[in-house]
């Protein structure tokens, strides 16, 4: 179980590095709140990003893409329940981008794009920077 926890922490560190490089960290007025929940005996991480006291983005962190089916459900639920216009499901290998039109009560998160973190990490960072 310790190895899985170490990999989870590595994903959170990746998220913090991405947010720093994309200028979406505390230096630029963004608050990052990491949350850890126990799911099936393992830590499950998410990171909420707040800007000017408004919910801006949520990351749902998974160890591998094998966990993405559950992660998609968790991310979409967190986006809708929390009112986050942007959501990212991420593991070391890839990231999936989702958007939610928070101006509509019946809106659902929509898949926008997928990034291969091994070859497109700079593009993911630029995408987040441009939001």
Buried (B, 14 or more C-beta within 10 A) or exposed (E): EEEEBEBBBBBBEBBBEBBBBBEBBEEEEBEBEBEBEEEEEEBBBBBBBBBEEEBBBBBBBBBEBEBBEBBBEBBBEBBBEBEBBBBBBBBBBBBBBBBBEBEEEEBEBEEEEEBEBEEBBEBBBEBBBEB
